[in-house]
Amino acid sequence: MTGRAVVSIVRRVAFAETDASGRIHFTAPLRWVEEAEHLLLLRGGVRDVACFPRVDVRSQYLVSLGFDDEVTVELAVVHVGRTSIGYEWRGSRRAETCFEGRHTVVHVDLQGSPTALPEALRDLLNDVER
């Protein structure tokens, strides 16, 4: 992860987040990362998180996680554009990285067209990106 971690959350793998093999379903880390992202957006005064669709998502699963494993998820801001935000993230169990990835979101208006990031959010993100 190249950016500074700005949000960190701790989760335990729920039984419903595992697949038939007993390992986490591949979508579980994406939900945890989204939760961390929403916390950051709320800190920036954004209440309508639906105006930030994902335009690129990449993930890599390095170590298996299973039911009741405790995972620390860290999210970092790595890019702030006029309309977009780039994040990198990782999930660790006892300091061992289990998954990592990145995603980019674009701020859109009610018609779905890209629009400038809210000023308060841009200020917050520029502060944490440094």
BELJOTA-V891020 format. One record per run of one state. SS is the DSSP state (helix for helix, strand for strand, loop for the rest). FROM is the first residue (numbers start at 1). LEN is the number of residues. Records with the same first field share a line. If there is no record, write none. Layout:
SS=FROM-LEN, FROM-LEN
This chain:
loop=1-4, 13-2, 19-4, 25-3, 44-5, 62-4, 67-3, 81-3, 94-2, 109-5, 115-4, 130-1
strand=5-8, 18-1, 23-2, 52-10, 66-1, 70-11, 84-10, 96-13, 114-1
helix=15-3, 28-16, 49-3, 119-11
